[in-house]
Structure formats: C-alpha cells, structure tokens
Amino acid sequence: MKQALLLSIMLASSPLLAEDPEMLLQDARRQIAARKFDEAEQLLSQVIKAAPEMAVPYYLRGRVNFQRGKMAESVQDFDAYVKRQPAAASRQWERGIALYYAGNFKEGAAQFELYQTFHDNDVENSVWRFLCMVPTVGVEKSRAVMLPIKDDRRIPMMKVYDMFRGKATPEQVLANVTADDPQGDVLSGRLFYAHLYLGLYLEAVGEKREARKYIALAADRKLASHPRINGYMWDVARIHHELKGKK
C-alpha cells in the first residue's frame, strides 16, 4: 500500500511522466513482470488517461485487473481493447475467463466459441466453454456439445479433455501425467495443469470438497514463476482459490 501511495504521488507530481504514455507503458510492463499489480494498474490508468485511443493499455489493464481480482473492471477493459482493436476479438481467451468469474456465463461461452475460430486445437478453450455452460444448462448438456479437440500435444490435456467428456477418470488423468516417467520441471508443470483442471472439473460436477484439494495444489505460490507454467494461468488458480476454494 505504501508503494502504491508513493507511486500515486510520483505520477501526480511529474509532468514528464504524465505526458509520456510510452514511458508509462514501459514502467507498467516492469511492474507486471515483478507481479506488482496495483502499481501496474495505476500506471496503465495514467497511460489511458493520457492516450485514450491506444488499445494495448486496455488489454494489459484487463489482465492486471483480473490478477487483482477485479472481474467487472477486467471485462470492461477487454471490451475497450476490442473496441479499439476489432481484429483481436477472436483471441480474447482472457476475456472469456474473466466473464466466467464475473458470472456472465453465456457471454463467456460465446467468447470461447469465437476463440475456437482462432485456435481449434486447445483443450483449455473447450473446457472453459464447458465450465461457462454448466451453470445454465447443466453438466450433461454441456458435455454433449463440447468443442471438438483432436490433438493438443500437451500432456495431460487430451486426457483432461476425455475426463470432461465423461470418458476418463481423475485417476486416469494423474496416471497420464507420469506415464513416461517425467522428472523435475516437466513433472511439476504437468501436475499444475492436471491439478487445476481436476479441481475445476470436480467443482463443476458437484464434488466440491475434493475440488478444493486440487485447486489448492495448483495455487501453490512456489509455482508462480515456474518455467513450464503460464503465469497468467497460475493466477487463475490463485484467484479461483481465493474466490471459491476457501468458501
């Protein structure tokens, strides 16, 4: 909080910074890399105030607001980004996840359907559409219309896909992780994605106690900067644990 206050004072008292959006944007990226999301949000807001037609600052602030647990603000920023960069609409998987946590499930499902036109071989996209559909139409109907995925090469994602389709068990997902005897970072990277999607799946099908166990494993802070884990997806696990896993 003290750092954020000092940053606010610095920005307010420095006409050079206030007049230089590119410098502010570079500073914001450094804060994001350091996982100082409150400070990054303030810098990005300064950029947007100084250059409201720039698209990228809205995208970055959408991600940062998600990482701060501000779902409605995150969605608003992604919408503002797409308004300024319409060609990027089909790539906004982050917007779909923010919509899910904001409780806007139908629009979230539509976003993942649109993403399928950009990348049609991503198990995570199909899974998140399923998760967005379950609250409105239930597990079986959501399962029956899952987006088709043929060959996501990341282990254990195809087995995760089979689990969501009702054709594999959580135990089989975990067995797939270790089938070729991975070690070190490879193993822990695979386990992260297995634990995250096991937790999300078990919660969706009503096994909430078991789900919390896996979400907690995925949200382990030691994994925040793991070389084989998308840092933003680790934040998804963390946010899920904070918003739902502790209830």
FIMI-152619 format. One line per 3 residues: for each residue x, y, z of N, C-alpha, C, O. Coordinates in steps of 0.02 Angstrom, whole numbers, plus 32768, in hexadecimal, padded with zeros to 4 digits. Layout:
X,Y,Z,X,Y,Z,X,Y,Z,X,Y,Z  ...
This chain:
8029,7FC4,8000,8000,8000,8000,802B,803F,8000,801B,8070,7FDE  8063,803E,8027,808F,8078,8028,80AE,8084,7FE3,80B4,80BE,7FCD  80C1,804D,7FC1,80DE,8055,7F7E,80AC,8073,7F4E,80BD,809E,7F26
806D,805C,7F53,803A,8076,7F26,802E,80C0,7F33,8025,80E7,7F04  802E,80D5,7F74,8025,811B,7F85,805E,8145,7F6A,8052,817B,7F4E  809C,812E,7F73,80D5,8152,7F59,80D2,8159,7F0E,80E3,818D,7EF2
80BC,8123,7EEC,80B6,8125,7EA4,8082,8159,7E8E,808D,817D,7E5E  804A,815D,7EB2,8016,818E,7EA2,8032,81D5,7EA9,8025,81FF,7E7F  8057,81E0,7EDF,8074,8223,7EE9,80A6,8233,7EB2,80A7,826B,7E98
80CE,8202,7E9F,8100,820D,7E6A,80DF,821E,7E28,80F4,824C,7E06  80AB,81F8,7E17,8088,8204,7DD8,8067,8248,7DD7,8068,826C,7DA5  8049,825A,7E0F,8025,829A,7E12,8054,82D5,7E0F,8042,830A,7DF6
8091,82CD,7E27,80C0,8304,7E2C,80F3,8306,7DF3,811E,8332,7DF2  80EE,82D9,7DC4,8120,82D6,7D8E,80FF,82E3,7D4B,80E4,82B4,7D2D  8102,8320,7D31,80E4,832E,7CF0,8104,8307,7CB8,80E3,82F6,7C87
8145,82F6,7CBE,8167,82D0,7C8A,8146,828C,7C82,8136,8277,7C4A  813B,8268,7CBB,811C,8227,7CB7,80D5,822C,7C9E,80BF,8204,7C75  80B0,825E,7CB7,806A,8265,7CA3,8063,8272,7C59,802F,8261,7C3B
8096,828F,7C39,8092,82A0,7BF3,80B3,826C,7BC6,80B5,8276,7B89  80CC,8236,7BE1,80F0,8206,7BB9,80D1,81C0,7BC1,80E9,8199,7BEA  809D,81B1,7B9A,807C,8170,7BA0,80AA,8134,7B95,80A3,8101,7BB7
80D9,813A,7B67,8105,8102,7B59,8132,80F3,7B94,813F,80B8,7BA4  814A,8127,7BB6,8173,811B,7BF1,8149,80FB,7C28,8160,80CD,7C49  810D,8113,7C31,80E0,80F6,7C63,80D2,80AC,7C52,80D0,8082,7C7F
80C8,809E,7C12,80B9,805A,7BFD,80F4,802B,7C0C,80EA,7FF3,7C23  8130,8043,7BFF,816B,801A,7C10,816F,800E,7C5A,817F,7FD6,7C70  8162,8041,7C82,8164,8039,7CCA,812E,8007,7CE1,813A,7FDE,7D0D
80F4,800B,7CC2,80BE,7FDD,7CD4,80D1,7F95,7CC5,80C4,7F68,7CED  80F1,7F89,7C8D,8107,7F46,7C7C,8139,7F2C,7CAF,8139,7EF1,7CC0  8165,7F57,7CC7,8195,7F42,7CFA,8171,7F30,7D3C,8184,7EFF,7D5D
813F,7F56,7D4D,811A,7F46,7D89,80F4,7F04,7D82,80EF,7EDD,7DB1  80D9,7EF8,7D47,80B7,7EB8,7D3A,80E8,7E7E,7D41,80D8,7E4C,7D61  8123,7E86,7D23,8155,7E50,7D27,8169,7E43,7D70,8179,7E0B,7D82
8167,7E77,7D9A,8177,7E70,7DE1,813B,7E5B,7E0A,813F,7E56,7E47  8102,7E4F,7DE9,80C4,7E3C,7E09,80AB,7E71,7E3A,808E,7E61,7E6E  80B7,7EB0,7E2B,809E,7EE8,7E52,8062,7F04,7E2D,8066,7F36,7E0A
8029,7EE3,7E37,7FEF,7EF0,7E0C,7FCC,7F31,7E1E,7FB2,7F53,7DF1  7FCA,7F44,7E5C,7FAB,7F84,7E6E,7FD2,7FBE,7E4F,7FB4,7FED,7E34  8014,7FBA,7E54,803D,7FEF,7E36,8035,7FF0,7DEA,8031,8026,7DCC
8033,7FB5,7DCC,802A,7FB2,7D83,7FE7,7FD0,7D6E,7FE3,7FF3,7D3C  7FB2,7FC2,7D95,7F70,7FDD,7D84,7F70,8029,7D85,7F53,8049,7D5A  7F92,8046,7DB6,7F95,808F,7DBA,7FBA,80AC,7D7E,7FA5,80DE,7D61
7FF1,808D,7D6B,8017,80A5,7D31,7FEE,809F,7CF1,7FEC,80CD,7CC9  7FCD,8066,7CE8,7FA4,805C,7CAC,7F6A,808D,7CAA,7F56,80A3,7C74  7F4E,809D,7CE3,7F17,80CF,7CE4,7F31,8113,7CD0,7F0E,813A,7CAF
7F6F,8122,7CE2,7F8E,8161,7CCD,7F98,8161,7C81,7F8C,8194,7C60  7FAE,8129,7C65,7FB6,8124,7C1D,7F74,8130,7BFA,7F6F,8156,7BCA  7F40,810E,7C13,7EFE,8113,7BF3,7EE4,815B,7BF7,7EC4,8173,7BC9
7EF0,817B,7C2F,7EDA,81C1,7C36,7EFF,81EE,7C05,7EE1,821C,7BE8  7F3F,81E1,7BFB,7F67,820B,7BCF,7F5B,81FB,7B85,7F5F,8228,7B5B  7F4D,81BB,7B75,7F45,81A6,7B2F,7F0B,8175,7B2B,7F16,8139,7B22
7ECD,818C,7B31,7E93,815F,7B36,7E85,8134,7AF9,7E5F,8104,7AFE  7EA2,8145,7AC0,7E95,811C,7A84,7EC8,80E4,7A7B,7EC0,80BB,7A4E  7EFB,80E2,7AA4,7F2A,80AA,7AA0,7F06,806A,7AB7,7EE2,806A,7AE9
7F10,8034,7A92,7EED,7FF5,7AA1,7F11,7FCB,7AD6,7EF1,7FB3,7B05  7F52,7FC3,7AD0,7F77,7F94,7AFA,7F70,7FA1,7B45,7F6A,7F72,7B6B  7F70,7FE1,7B5B,7F69,7FEC,7BA3,7F29,7FCE,7BC0,7F28,7FB9,7BFA
7EF3,7FCE,7B9A,7EB5,7FB0,7BB2,7EBC,7F64,7BB9,7EA4,7F47,7BEA  7EDE,7F46,7B89,7EE9,7EFD,7B8D,7F12,7EEC,7BCA,7F01,7EBE,7BF0  7F49,7F11,7BD4,7F74,7F03,7C0E,7F4F,7F11,7C4F,7F57,7EEB,7C7F
7F27,7F46,7C51,7F03,7F54,7C8F,7ECC,7F21,7C9B,7EBB,7F12,7CD4  7EAF,7F05,7C65,7E7E,7ED0,7C6C,7E9E,7E94,7C8F,7E80,7E76,7CBC  7EDA,7E81,7C7A,7EFD,7E4A,7C9A,7F0E,7E5B,7CE3,7F04,7E32,7D10
7F28,7E97,7CED,7F3C,7EAC,7D30,7EFF,7EAF,7D5F,7F04,7E99,7D99  7EC7,7EC8,7D47,7E8C,7ECB,7D71,7E74,7E84,7D83,7E5D,7E79,7DBB  7E7A,7E55,7D54,7E6B,7E10,7D66,7E99,7DF8,7D9D,7E84,7DD9,7DCD
7ED9,7E06,7D95,7F0B,7DEF,7DC6,7F00,7E11,7E0A,7F17,7DF7,7E3D  7EDF,7E4A,7E0A,7ECC,7E6C,7E48,7E89,7E54,7E63,7E73,7E6B,7E98  7E68,7E27,7E40,7E27,7E0E,7E56,7DEE,7E3B,7E45,7DB8,7E35,7E62
7DF8,7E6A,7E15,7DC4,7E9B,7E02,7DA5,7E84,7DC0,7DB9,7E9A,7D8B  7D73,7E59,7DC5,7D59,7E38,7D89,7D32,7E67,7D5C,7D3D,7E68,7D1F  7D05,7E8F,7D78,7CDD,7EBC,7D4F,7D0A,7EEE,7D2B,7D00,7EFC,7CF0
7D3B,7F08,7D4F,7D69,7F38,7D30,7D93,7F16,7CFA,7DA2,7F34,7CC6  7DA6,7ED8,7D06,7DCC,7EB2,7CD4,7DA5,7EAB,7C93,7DBF,7EB8,7C5D  7D66,7E97,7C99,7D3C,7E8F,7C5D,7D35,7ED1,7C39,7D39,7ED3,7BFC
7D2A,7F07,7C5E,7D22,7F48,7C3E,7D61,7F5B,7C17,7D5C,7F77,7BE0  7D9B,7F4D,7C34,7DD9,7F5D,7C11,7DE2,7F33,7BD2,7DF6,7F4E,7B9E  7DD3,7EF3,7BD5,7DD9,7EC9,7B99,7DA8,7EE1,7B63,7DB8,7EE0,7B28
7D6C,7EF5,7B78,7D3C,7F10,7B47,7D56,7F50,7B27,7D4F,7F5A,7AEA  7D75,7F7B,7B50,7D90,7FB9,7B35,7DCA,7FAA,7B05,7DD2,7FCD,7AD3  7DF1,7F77,7B15,7E28,7F63,7AE8,7E0D,7F4C,7AA4,7E25,7F62,7A70
7DDB,7F20,7AA5,7DBF,7F06,7A67,7D9D,7F3E,7A3F,7D9F,7F3D,7A02  7D7F,7F6D,7A61,7D61,7FA6,7A3E,7D95,7FCB,7A15,7D87,7FE3,79DE  7DD1,7FD1,7A2F,7E07,7FF4,7A0D,7E2F,7FC7,79DF,7E53,7FDE,79B4
7E29,7F85,79EA,7E4F,7F54,79C2,7E20,7F1B,79B0,7E27,7EE3,79CA  7DEF,7F26,7983,7DBC,7EF3,7975,7DD8,7EB1,795C,7DBA,7E7D,796A  7E10,7EB2,7939,7E2C,7E75,791F,7E43,7E45,7956,7E4E,7E0A,7949
7E4B,7E5E,7993,7E63,7E35,79CA,7E2A,7E11,79EF,7E37,7DEB,7A1E  7DEC,7E1C,79DB,7DB3,7E01,7A00,7DB7,7DB5,7A09,7DA7,7D9C,7A3E  7DCC,7D91,79D5,7DCB,7D48,79D8,7E03,7D2C,7A04,7E03,7CF1,7A14
7E33,7D56,7A18,7E6D,7D3E,7A3F,7E63,7D47,7A8A,7E90,7D36,7AB1  7E2B,7D62,7A9F,7E24,7D78,7AE4,7E0D,7D41,7B14,7DD8,7D45,7B32  7E37,7D0E,7B1C,7E27,7CDA,7B4D,7E28,7CF5,7B94,7E02,7CDE,7BBE
7E52,7D27,7BA0,7E53,7D45,7BE3,7E10,7D66,7BF3,7DF9,7D63,7C2C  7DF2,7D84,7BC1,7DB0,7DA2,7BCB,7D7D,7D6C,7BDE,7D53,7D76,7C09  7D81,7D32,7BBC,7D53,7CFC,7BCC,7D59,7CE5,7C14,7D26,7CD9,7C35
7D96,7CDF,7C2D,7DA0,7CCA,7C72,7D87,7D00,7CA2,7D68,7CF0,7CD5  7D93,7D3F,7C93,7D7A,7D75,7CBD,7D2E,7D75,7CBF,7D10,7D81,7CF3  7D0E,7D68,7C86,7CC5,7D65,7C84,7CAB,7D2C,7CB0,7C79,7D33,7CD2
7CCE,7CF4,7CB0,7CBA,7CBB,7CDA,7CBA,7CD0,7D24,7C8A,7CC3,7D48  7CF0,7CF0,7D3A,7CF4,7D03,7D80,7CC7,7D3E,7D91,7CB6,7D49,7DCB  7CB5,7D65,7D5E,7C85,7D9C,7D68,7C3D,7D82,7D6B,7C0F,7DA7,7D7A
7C33,7D41,7D5B,7BF0,7D24,7D5B,7BC9,7D2F,7D1C,7B8D,7D22,7D1A  7BEA,7D47,7CE7,7BC9,7D52,7CA7,7BD7,7D14,7C7B,7C00,7D17,7C4D  7BB4,7CDE,7C8B,7BC6,7C9D,7C6E,7BB5,7C97,7C24,7BDD,7C7B,7BFE
7B7D,7CB1,7C0E,7B6A,7CAB,7BC8,7B9B,7CD1,7B9B,7BAF,7CB8,7B67  7BAD,7D0D,7BB0,7BDD,7D33,7B88,7C22,7D13,7B8A,7C48,7D15,7B59  7C33,7CF5,7BC3,7C72,7CD1,7BC8,7C74,7C97,7B98,7CA6,7C8E,7B74
7C3F,7C6F,7B95,7C3C,7C37,7B66,7C42,7C50,7B1F,7C64,7C30,7AF6  7C22,7C87,7B0F,7C26,7CA3,7ACB,7C6D,7CB8,7ABA,7C83,7CB1,7A81  7C91,7CD3,7AEC,7CD7,7CE7,7ADF,7D02,7CAB,7ACF,7D2C,7CAE,7AA2
7CF8,7C74,7AF2,7D20,7C38,7AE3,7D0C,7C18,7AA0,7D37,7BFB,7A7F  7CCE,7C1E,7A8D,7CB9,7C08,7A4B,7CDD,7C31,7A15,7CF2,7C16,79E2  7CE3,7C72,7A21,7D06,7C9D,79F2,7D50,7C8C,79F0,7D6E,7C8C,79BA
7D6E,7C7F,7A2A,7DB5,7C6D,7A2C,7DC3,7C2E,7A04,7DF9,7C26,79E8  7D93,7C01,7A02,7D9B,7BC3,79DB,7DA9,7BD1,7992,7DCA,7BA9,7971  7D91,7C09,7978,7D9E,7C1B,7932,7DE5,7C33,7928,7DFF,7C34,78F0
7E06,7C46,795F,7E4C,7C5C,795C,7E7B,7C21,7969,7EAF,7C1B,7948  7E6A,7BF6,7999,7E95,7BBE,79AC,7E67,7B84,79BE,7E47,7B84,79F3  7E63,7B53,7992,7E32,7B1D,799B,7E4F,7ADD,79B7,7E31,7AA7,79B1
7E8A,7AE1,79D6,7EA9,7AA5,79F1,7EC3,7AB1,7A38,7EFA,7A9B,7A4A  7E9A,7AD3,7A60,7EAE,7AE6,7AA3,7E7A,7ACA,7AD5,7E42,7AE3,7AD9  7E8E,7A97,7AF9,7E60,7A78,7B2A,7E45,7AAB,7B5B,7E0B,7AA9,7B6E
7E70,7AD9,7B71,7E5A,7B0A,7BA3,7E1F,7B33,7B8A,7DF2,7B43,7BB1  7E1E,7B44,7B4A,7DE7,7B6A,7B2E,7DA5,7B43,7B34,7D72,7B5E,7B48  7DA7,7B03,7B20,7D6C,7ADA,7B24,7D55,7AD1,7B6C,7D19,7AD3,7B7A
7D84,7AC9,7B99,7D74,7ABF,7BE0,7D53,7AFD,7BFD,7D22,7AF8,7C22  7D6F,7B38,7BEE,7D53,7B75,7C0A,7D0D,7B84,7BEE,7CE3,7B9F,7C11  7D01,7B71,7BB0,7CBC,7B79,7B97,7C8E,7B4B,7BBE,7C57,7B5F,7BD2
7CA3,7B0D,7BC9,7C7C,7ADF,7BF2,7C6D,7AFD,7C37,7C34,7AFC,7C4D  7CA0,7B19,7C57,7C97,7B36,7C99,7C66,7B71,7C98,7C40,7B7A,7CC8  7C67,7B97,7C63,7C38,7BCF,7C5C,7BF1,7BB7,7C50,7BC1,7BD9,7C63
7BE9,7B7D,7C31,7BA6,7B64,7C21,7B85,7B40,7C5C,7B48,7B42,7C63  7BAD,7B20,7C85,7B91,7AF6,7CBB,7B5F,7B1C,7CE8,7B2B,7B01,7CF8  7B6F,7B5B,7CFC,7B3F,7B7D,7D29,7AFB,7B89,7D0A,7ACA,7B92,7D2E
7AF6,7B8A,7CC8,7AB6,7B99,7CA8,7A93,7B5C,7C8B,7A56,7B5A,7C89  7AB9,7B2A,7C73,7A98,7AF0,7C54,7AAA,7AAE,7C74,7A8E,7A7A,7C61  7AD7,7AAD,7CA4,7AE9,7A70,7CC6,7B22,7A4A,7CA6,7B37,7A5A,7C6F
7B3B,7A18,7CC9,7B77,79F3,7CB4,7B6B,79CC,7C74,7B93,79D1,7C45  7B35,79A5,7C71,7B2B,7978,7C38,7B22,799D,7BF6,7B3F,798A,7BC4  7AFA,79D2,7BF6,7AF0,79F8,7BB9,7B30,7A1C,7BA4,7B40,7A21,7B69
7B55,7A34,7BD5,7B95,7A55,7BC6,7BC7,7A23,7BA9,7BEB,7A33,7B7A  7BC8,79E8,7BC5,7BF4,79B3,7BAE,7BE3,799D,7B66,7C10,798F,7B3E  7BA3,799C,7B55,7B8E,7984,7B14,7BA3,79B1,7ADB,7BA7,799C,7AA2
7BB0,79F1,7AEB,7BC1,7A20,7AB5,7C06,7A3F,7ABF,7C13,7A76,7AA8  7C33,7A1A,7AE0,7C77,7A34,7AE9,7C98,7A40,7AA5,7C8F,7A19,7A76  7CBE,7A76,7AA2,7CE2,7A86,7A64,7D13,7A4E,7A54,7D36,7A37,7A81
7D15,7A37,7A15,7D40,79FD,7A05,7D8B,7A0F,7A04,7D9F,7A41,79E6  7DB2,79E6,7A25,7DFB,79EE,7A26,7E19,79AB,7A12,7E05,7977,7A2B  7E4A,79AC,79E5,7E66,796E,79CB,7EAB,795D,79E4,7EBA,7923,79F2
7ED7,798F,79EB,7F1C,797D,79F9,7F41,79B5,7A1D,7F71,79D1,7A02  7F2B,79C5,7A59,7F51,79F3,7A83,7F8B,79CA,7A9F,7F81,799A,7AC5  7FC8,79DB,7A8C,8002,79B1,7A9B,801C,79B7,7AE2,8049,7992,7AF6
8000,79E4,7B09,8018,79ED,7B4D,7FFC,79B6,7B7B,7FBF,79AD,7B7F  8028,7993,7B9B,8013,7961,7BCC,8002,7984,7C0E,802B,79AC,7C26  7FC7,7977,7C2C,7F96,7943,7C1E,7F56,795E,7BFE,7F20,7946,7C0E
7F5A,7991,7BD2,7F1E,79B6,7BBF,7EEB,798C,7B99,7EAF,7996,7BA4  7F00,795D,7B6F,7ECD,7934,7B4D,7EA9,7906,7B7E,7E6E,78F8,7B75  7ECD,78F0,7BB2,7EAC,78C8,7BE5,7E7C,78F3,7C0F,7E47,78DD,7C24
7E90,7932,7C1B,7E63,7962,7C3B,7E24,796A,7C11,7DEC,796B,7C2C  7E2D,7971,7BD1,7DF4,7978,7BA3,7DC5,793B,7BA9,7D88,7943,7BAD  7DE3,7900,7BAA,7DBA,78C3,7BB2,7D94,78C3,7BF5,7D5B,78AD,7BF8
7DB4,78DC,7C29,7D93,78DF,7C6A,7D55,790C,7C67,7D20,78FA,7C7F  7D5D,7947,7C4A,7D24,7975,7C45,7CED,7957,7C19,7CB2,7967,7C22  7CFF,792D,7BE9,7CCD,790D,7BBF,7CAD,78D0,7BE0,7C7F,78B2,7BC4
7CC5,78BF,7C1B,7CAA,7885,7C3F,7CC8,7843,7C29,7CAB,780E,7C37  7D02,7846,7C08,7D21,7809,7BED,7D63,77F8,7C0F,7D86,77CB,7BF9  7D74,781B,7C45,7DB0,780C,7C6C,7DA4,7822,7CB4,7D79,784C,7CC1
7DC9,7806,7CE1,7DC2,7816,7D28,7DFB,7844,7D3F,7E2E,7849,7D1D  7DF2,7866,7D77,7E2A,788D,7D93,7E69,7863,7D9D,7EA0,787B,7D92  7E60,7825,7DB2,7E9A,77F9,7DBC,7EBF,77ED,7D7B,7EFD,77E9,7D7B
7E9B,77E7,7D44,7EBB,77DD,7D03,7EE0,781B,7CEC,7F14,7816,7CCB  7EC5,7856,7CFD,7EE9,7894,7CED,7F2C,7895,7D11,7F60,78A4,7CF3  7F2C,7885,7D51,7F6A,7886,7D78,7F9B,7850,7D60,7FD7,785A,7D61
7F80,7817,7D4D,7FAC,77E2,7D33,7FCC,77F7,7CF1,8006,77E6,7CE4  7FA8,781C,7CC8,7FC3,7834,7C88,7FFD,7864,7C93,802C,7866,7C6B  7FFA,788B,7CC9,802F,78BA,7CD9,8072,7897,7CE0,80A6,78B0,7CC9
8072,785C,7D00,80B1,783A,7D11,80BF,77FE,7CE5,80EE,77D8,7CF4  8098,77F4,7CB0,809F,77B6,7C89,80E4,77AE,7C6A,80FC,7775,7C64  8104,77E4,7C56,8147,77DF,7C37,817E,77F3,7C67,81B5,7804,7C51
8170,77F1,7CA8,81A1,77FD,7CDD,81C3,7841,7CD6,8200,7845,7CD4  819C,7878,7CD4,81BA,78BB,7CD0,81DB,78CE,7D12,81C9,78B3,7D47  820A,78FC,7D0E,822F,7911,7D4A,822F,795D,7D4F,8220,7980,7D1F
823E,7975,7D8A,824C,79BB,7D94,8216,79EA,7D7D,81DB,79E1,7D8C  822A,7A1E,7D58,81FC,7A52,7D42,81C6,7A36,7D14,818D,7A4E,7D15  81D7,7A03,7CEC,81A5,79E6,7CBF,816C,79C8,7CE8,8132,79D3,7CD9
817E,79A3,7D1C,814B,7983,7D46,8121,79B8,7D6A,80E3,79B4,7D69  8140,79E8,7D89,811A,7A19,7DB0,80EF,7A45,7D82,80B9,7A5A,7D96  8107,7A52,7D45,80DD,7A77,7D16,809F,7A51,7D02,8068,7A6C,7D00
80A8,7A11,7CF4,806F,79E7,7CE3,803E,79E2,7D1D,8001,79E5,7D14  8059,79DA,7D58,802E,79D3,7D93,8005,7A11,7DA0,7FCB,7A0D,7DB5  8022,7A4B,7D92,7FFC,7A89,7D9B,7FBC,7A87,7D72,7F85,7A93,7D8B
7FC3,7A79,7D30,7F88,7A7A,7D05,7F58,7A41,7D17,7F1B,7A4A,7D14  7F73,7A08,7D2B,7F47,79D2,7D41,7F20,79E7,7D7F,7EE3,79DC,7D83  7F42,7A05,7DB0,7F20,7A18,7DEE,7EED,7A50,7DE1,7EB6,7A4D,7DFC
7EFF,7A81,7DB9,7ED1,7AB8,7DAA,7E90,7A9D,7D8B,7E59,7AAD,7DA2  7E97,7A74,7D58,7E5B,7A5D,7D34,7E37,7A25,7D59,7DFB,7A1D,7D4F  7E59,79FF,7D82,7E36,79D1,7DAE,7E0A,79F9,7DDF,7DD0,79E7,7DEA
7E27,7A2D,7DFB,7E00,7A56,7E2A,7DC3,7A76,7E09,7D8D,7A75,7E26  7DCD,7A93,7DCE,7D95,7AB3,7DAB,7D60,7A80,7D98,7D24,7A8E,7D9D  7D76,7A46,7D81,7D46,7A12,7D6D,7D1E,79F9,7DA8,7CE1,79F5,7DA6
7D41,79E8,7DDE,7D1E,79CC,7E19,7CEE,79FE,7E37,7CB8,79EB,7E4E  7D00,7A3D,7E36,7CD1,7A70,7E4E,7C93,7A73,7E21,7C5B,7A78,7E3A  7C9E,7A6F,7DDF,7C66,7A73,7DB0,7C35,7A3A,7DB8,7BF9,7A42,7DAF
7C4F,79FF,7DCA,7C23,79C4,7DD1,7C0B,79BB,7E19,7BEC,7988,7E29  7C1A,79EB,7E44,7BFE,79EB,7E88,7C29,79CD,7EBE,7C12,79C8,7EF7  7C66,79B8,7EAE,7C92,799A,7EE1,7CC0,79D1,7EFC,7CFC,79D1,7EF0
7CA3,79FE,7F22,7CC5,7A3C,7F34,7CFD,7A31,7F67,7D31,7A52,7F64  7CF3,7A03,7F95,7D28,79F6,7FC6,7D68,79DE,7FA5,7D9E,79F6,7FB3  7D61,79AD,7F78,7D9B,7993,7F54,7DB8,79C8,7F25,7DF5,79CC,7F1C
7D8C,79F0,7F08,7DA3,7A25,7EDB,7DD2,7A56,7EFF,7E05,7A6A,7EE2  7DC1,7A69,7F3C,7DEA,7A9A,7F60,7E31,7A81,7F6A,7E60,7AA8,7F69  7E38,7A40,7F74,7E7B,7A23,7F7E,7EA7,7A30,7F41,7EE0,7A44,7F48
7E8C,7A23,7F06,7EB3,7A2B,7EC9,7EC0,7A74,7EB8,7EF6,7A86,7EA1  7E8E,7A9F,7EC3,7E98,7AE6,7EB6,7ECE,7B01,7EE3,7EF8,7B2A,7ECD  7ECF,7AEC,7F22,7F03,7B02,7F50,7F48,7AED,7F39,7F78,7B13,7F3F
7F4E,7AB0,7F1E,7F8E,7A9A,7F03,7FA4,7AC4,7EC8,7FDF,7AD6,7EC2  7F75,7AD5,7E9C,7F86,7AFE,7E61,7F99,7B44,7E75,7FC1,7B64,7E54  7F7B,7B5D,7EAB,7F86,7BA2,7EC1,7FC3,7BAB,7EEE,7FCE,7BE1,7F09
7FEB,7B76,7EF5,8027,7B7A,7F1E,8054,7BB2,7F04,8065,7BB4,7EC9  8067,7BDF,7F30,808D,7C1B,7F1C,80D2,7C0A,7F00,80F0,7C33,7EDE  80EC,7BD0,7F0F,812D,7BBD,7EF3,8129,7BB6,7EA7,815D,7BB7,7E85
80EC,7BAF,7E8C,80E4,7BA5,7E44,80DA,7BE6,7E1D,80D3,7BE5,7DE0  80DA,7C1F,7E41,80C8,7C5E,7E20,80F6,7C70,7DE6,80DF,7C8E,7DB5  8135,7C5F,7DEB,8165,7C70,7DB5,8184,7C31,7D97,81BD,7C33,7D80
8160,7BFB,7D98,817A,7BBC,7D7E,8185,7BC1,7D32,815A,7BDB,7D0F  81BE,7BA9,7D18,81CD,7BB1,7CD1,819E,7B8C,7CA2,8199,7B9D,7C67  817A,7B59,7CBA,814D,7B33,7C8F,8103,7B40,7C9D,80D7,7B1A,7C89
80F6,7B77,7CC0,80B1,7B88,7CD0,80A4,7BCF,7CB8,80C9,7BFD,7CC7  806E,7BD8,7C92,8059,7C1B,7C7E,8048,7C42,7CBD,801B,7C2F,7CE2  806C,7C78,7CC9,8063,7C9E,7D07,801C,7CB7,7D10,8004,7CBA,7D49
7FFC,7CC9,7CDA,7FB7,7CE1,7CDF,7F89,7CA8,7CF5,7F5A,7CB4,7D1B  7F95,7C6C,7CDD,7F6C,7C33,7CF2,7F79,7C22,7D3B,7F4B,7C0C,7D5E  7FB6,7C2D,7D53,7FC0,7C24,7D9B,7F95,7C56,7DC1,7F79,7C46,7DF5
7F91,7C94,7DA7,7F66,7CC5,7DC8,7F1D,7CB0,7DC6,7EF7,7CBF,7DF4  7F08,7C8E,7D91,7EC4,7C73,7D90,7EB9,7C42,7DCA,7E87,7C46,7DED  7EEA,7C16,7DD5,7EE5,7BE7,7E0D,7EE3,7C0D,7E50,7EBB,7BFD,7E7C
7F0E,7C3E,7E56,7F0F,7C66,7E94,7ECD,7C8B,7E9F,7EB1,7C89,7ED6  7EB4,7CAB,7E6B,7E76,7CD0,7E71,7E3C,7CA1,7E82,7E12,7CB0,7EAC  7E3B,7C67,7E61,7E06,7C37,7E6F,7E09,7C21,7EB8,7DD5,7C1C,7EDA
7E45,7C15,7ED0,7E4D,7C00,7F15,7E36,7C37,7F44,7E16,7C2A,7F78  7E45,7C75,7F33,7E32,7CAE,7F5E,7DE8,7CBB,7F5C,7DC9,7CC9,7F90  7DC9,7CB6,7F21,7D82,7CC6,7F1A,7D54,7C8E,7F2D,7D1E,7C99,7F48
7D69,7C4F,7F1F,7D3C,7C17,7F28,7D58,7BE1,7F56,7D34,7BC4,7F7E  7D99,7BD4,7F4F,7DB5,7B9A,7F71,7DB3,7B9E,7FBD,7DB3,7B6B,7FDE  7DB2,7BDB,7FD8,7DB2,7BE2,8020,7D6C,7BE4,803E,7D64,7BE4,807B
7D39,7BE5,8014,7CF4,7BE9,802E,7CE0,7BA7,804C,7CA9,7B9F,8065
